[in-house]
Amino acid sequence: MELIIGGAYQGKWEYAKKLFPRAVWVSGENCTLEELLAAEGVYDFHNFLGRQMEQGADLEKLPELILEKNPGLVIVSDEVGYGVVPIDARDRAFREAVGRVCCELAARARRVHRVVCGIGTVIKDA
């Protein structure tokens, strides 16, 4: 599994498509869990997590499920924990959940990339 992270609008998706030009991608904006577990790559993963939260899913088990069912998945996600802490409790819970899931995925990923201004840096290469 590979994780590509960075702030919003930093060029993560373009970077990922260049690294994995033949990958079949799904959007976290609208894919199902089953589609995610069958895909080669998922972009906007943070949106997938937000939708799962709204449906009451247990996100704590998701990293293990991904690694078990789709260990070759390439995940592209916004880092949502920077900036001003939201006043709304749901927004704070979302930021925390995305952070926790991405930390777990990064810890177990083969490689982690961080993209800033369209420039990717490998920050973990196991």
Summary of the structure (lengths in Angstrom):
residues: 126
radius of gyration: 13.6
end to end distance: 10.9
largest distance: 41.4
contacts: 363
relative contact order: 0.25
helix: 44%
strand: 23%
